[in-house]
Amino acid sequence: MAKKHITQLIDDLDGSVLEHGETINFSLEGRAYEIDLSEKNVKKLREAFEPFTDVARPVGAAAMGSRRVSRGRSVSTRDLADVRAWAEKNGFPINSRGRISSNVLAAYDAAH
């Protein structure tokens, strides 16, 4: 018996099936988001953000100093206690011990 699984990417804004689209990552107020959009809706989103991104300060790993590269791996220099406190204050699910999810770290980095 053969099975065929078909995966379709759907525009999160209008529900259309995407032949050509893009996954957009962005953050706002310390929360990281990801959205799949058609080329038309990607253009609309970028045009909507443009007045703000034109005057905003870019933030990246080099600007934040939050990471350094060592032996080909990204090594965190964040204070994890601060990350946990920030995550709890901002509504992210967080354990008191153990690994902190990449989503929480990305949101923390975007907020700082």
SETIDO-897426 format. One line per field, with one value per residue: residue number from 1; chain; y negated, z, x negated of N, C-alpha, C in turn. Coordinates in steps of 0.02 Angstrom, whole numbers. Example, Ala and Ser with C-alpha at 12.3 -4.5 7.8 and 13.67 -1.06 7.14 Angstrom:
<recs>
resi	(1;2) $
chain	(A;A) $
n_py	(284;112) $
n_pz	(390;354) $
n_px	(-660;-642) $
ca_py	(225;53) $
ca_pz	(390;357) $
ca_px	(-615;-684) $
c_py	(165;-2) $
c_pz	(390;394) $
c_px	(-660;-645) $
</recs>
This chain:
<recs>
resi	(1;2;3;4;5;6;7;8;9;10;11;12;13;14;15;16;17;18;19;20;21;22;23;24;25;26;27;28;29;30;31;32;33;34;35;36;37;38;39;40;41;42;43;44;45;46;47;48;49;50;51;52;53;54;55;56;57;58;59;60;61;62;63;64;65;66;67;68;69;70;71;72;73;74;75;76;77;78;79;80;81;82;83;84;85;86;87;88;89;90;91;92;93;94;95;96;97;98;99;100;101;102;103;104;105;106;107;108;109;110;111;112) $
chain	(A;A;A;A;A;A;A;A;A;A;A;A;A;A;A;A;A;A;A;A;A;A;A;A;A;A;A;A;A;A;A;A;A;A;A;A;A;A;A;A;A;A;A;A;A;A;A;A;A;A;A;A;A;A;A;A;A;A;A;A;A;A;A;A;A;A;A;A;A;A;A;A;A;A;A;A;A;A;A;A;A;A;A;A;A;A;A;A;A;A;A;A;A;A;A;A;A;A;A;A;A;A;A;A;A;A;A;A;A;A;A;A) $
n_py	(58;-110;-274;-445;-597;-761;-922;-1081;-1252;-1382;-1544;-1643;-1757;-1775;-1647;-1581;-1456;-1438;-1458;-1526;-1602;-1669;-1647;-1751;-1821;-1913;-2031;-2103;-2209;-2123;-1998;-1861;-1827;-1728;-1716;-1652;-1707;-1762;-1825;-1947;-1984;-1988;-2099;-2196;-2190;-2228;-2358;-2415;-2411;-2490;-2637;-2634;-2550;-2622;-2723;-2660;-2584;-2463;-2300;-2178;-2027;-2071;-2205;-2193;-2115;-1992;-1865;-1758;-1682;-1523;-1391;-1362;-1362;-1446;-1537;-1577;-1728;-1779;-1823;-1698;-1694;-1821;-1811;-1713;-1779;-1889;-1822;-1760;-1873;-1925;-1837;-1715;-1537;-1461;-1362;-1340;-1284;-1206;-1190;-1336;-1383;-1411;-1502;-1585;-1638;-1707;-1801;-1871;-1922;-2006;-2099;-2161) $
n_pz	(0;-42;16;6;58;65;86;115;108;190;176;314;336;239;210;89;-22;-38;-176;-205;-80;80;236;369;499;647;783;922;1056;1139;1106;998;830;695;529;389;225;70;-80;-110;14;92;38;76;216;234;181;274;390;353;378;512;523;449;533;647;760;709;779;821;841;849;884;1006;1082;1136;1102;1060;941;949;912;804;857;928;1073;1222;1314;1402;1556;1631;1737;1732;1607;1634;1733;1658;1558;1633;1683;1564;1517;1460;1454;1572;1648;1812;1812;1701;1519;1420;1306;1130;1073;1181;1212;1092;1092;1209;1171;1067;1138;1209) $
n_px	(-42;-29;-62;-23;-73;-23;-79;-24;-60;17;83;78;152;257;299;275;205;33;-65;-180;-262;-306;-387;-378;-470;-455;-465;-381;-364;-438;-392;-407;-361;-294;-242;-155;-144;-70;-150;-91;-34;-149;-211;-117;-130;-265;-260;-174;-251;-357;-362;-398;-511;-599;-642;-682;-801;-917;-932;-1042;-1139;-1273;-1256;-1191;-1274;-1249;-1286;-1421;-1531;-1597;-1701;-1616;-1488;-1349;-1365;-1289;-1290;-1204;-1121;-1045;-955;-902;-839;-741;-664;-619;-546;-443;-378;-330;-236;-277;-289;-389;-515;-586;-709;-829;-834;-808;-686;-712;-624;-587;-713;-741;-638;-671;-797;-755;-684;-780) $
ca_py	(0;-171;-333;-508;-652;-825;-977;-1145;-1311;-1424;-1614;-1651;-1815;-1768;-1577;-1554;-1409;-1475;-1430;-1564;-1642;-1679;-1648;-1813;-1823;-1980;-2034;-2165;-2212;-2065;-1934;-1843;-1801;-1700;-1714;-1632;-1753;-1765;-1881;-2008;-2003;-2006;-2168;-2238;-2192;-2269;-2427;-2439;-2420;-2534;-2701;-2622;-2522;-2674;-2766;-2619;-2562;-2390;-2264;-2112;-1996;-2113;-2266;-2176;-2082;-1937;-1800;-1756;-1618;-1485;-1324;-1353;-1360;-1508;-1530;-1630;-1765;-1808;-1801;-1657;-1713;-1879;-1787;-1680;-1831;-1927;-1778;-1752;-1939;-1939;-1786;-1656;-1480;-1452;-1321;-1371;-1254;-1172;-1226;-1389;-1373;-1461;-1554;-1631;-1674;-1753;-1857;-1909;-1959;-2058;-2151;-2193) $
ca_pz	(0;-46;45;-19;103;32;132;82;149;187;197;380;336;199;204;23;-29;-64;-226;-191;-21;122;308;396;571;674;854;945;1128;1171;1083;930;791;629;490;319;185;-2;-101;-105;84;116;17;119;283;232;172;337;438;326;413;577;515;421;586;704;765;699;835;800;890;858;920;1074;1118;1175;1082;1025;907;974;884;758;892;961;1145;1254;1369;1439;1625;1624;1789;1705;1554;1666;1765;1604;1525;1677;1685;1499;1499;1426;1498;1588;1707;1856;1796;1637;1457;1402;1235;1082;1064;1237;1203;1036;1115;1257;1132;1029;1184;1239) $
ca_px	(0;-67;-30;-49;-57;-31;-81;-12;-71;77;75;109;196;318;317;263;150;-24;-110;-241;-251;-364;-376;-406;-481;-462;-450;-350;-358;-468;-363;-428;-305;-309;-181;-162;-106;-79;-192;-50;-28;-216;-220;-74;-160;-326;-240;-144;-305;-409;-372;-428;-577;-643;-669;-701;-871;-923;-960;-1066;-1184;-1332;-1236;-1170;-1327;-1220;-1312;-1484;-1539;-1654;-1701;-1560;-1425;-1330;-1369;-1252;-1321;-1148;-1109;-985;-907;-866;-795;-684;-622;-587;-497;-385;-344;-300;-187;-304;-295;-460;-530;-636;-774;-832;-843;-761;-670;-739;-574;-594;-777;-734;-596;-711;-846;-721;-662;-839) $
c_py	(-62;-228;-395;-563;-717;-880;-1041;-1200;-1358;-1494;-1623;-1710;-1802;-1695;-1545;-1505;-1445;-1434;-1461;-1608;-1644;-1673;-1708;-1805;-1895;-1978;-2103;-2160;-2149;-1998;-1923;-1810;-1774;-1695;-1694;-1676;-1744;-1823;-1947;-2031;-2018;-2079;-2215;-2245;-2237;-2343;-2457;-2453;-2474;-2601;-2692;-2595;-2573;-2716;-2726;-2603;-2486;-2359;-2195;-2086;-2040;-2176;-2251;-2146;-2022;-1869;-1809;-1687;-1586;-1414;-1311;-1351;-1428;-1496;-1590;-1663;-1799;-1783;-1764;-1671;-1774;-1859;-1755;-1731;-1871;-1886;-1771;-1817;-1952;-1882;-1726;-1598;-1465;-1409;-1356;-1343;-1223;-1219;-1278;-1383;-1428;-1517;-1607;-1671;-1725;-1814;-1902;-1953;-2017;-2116;-2189;-2211) $
c_pz	(0;-15;15;28;66;85;93;132;137;211;262;382;299;186;136;24;-64;-115;-216;-131;20;195;335;472;592;748;870;1020;1163;1151;1011;895;725;593;418;277;110;-19;-94;-32;117;99;61;189;284;222;236;389;417;363;481;570;486;476;647;702;754;761;810;852;902;898;992;1115;1157;1157;1052;993;931;947;841;792;923;1037;1177;1309;1410;1510;1624;1679;1766;1650;1584;1698;1712;1572;1568;1679;1620;1473;1461;1476;1510;1650;1748;1844;1727;1578;1446;1327;1192;1069;1119;1229;1147;1056;1164;1220;1095;1076;1214;1185) $
c_px	(-45;-27;-63;-25;-71;-29;-72;-26;-12;59;113;158;261;339;305;204;93;-63;-179;-225;-314;-343;-414;-411;-488;-447;-422;-340;-381;-440;-385;-369;-332;-242;-197;-116;-120;-125;-156;-46;-95;-229;-179;-104;-221;-309;-210;-199;-355;-416;-406;-499;-626;-675;-692;-775;-873;-956;-980;-1114;-1246;-1314;-1220;-1226;-1304;-1249;-1381;-1491;-1603;-1649;-1639;-1492;-1412;-1329;-1335;-1293;-1267;-1148;-1043;-933;-867;-818;-733;-636;-584;-531;-434;-344;-305;-256;-212;-306;-369;-468;-584;-705;-771;-841;-789;-749;-699;-689;-578;-658;-773;-692;-633;-762;-814;-700;-721;-888) $
</recs>
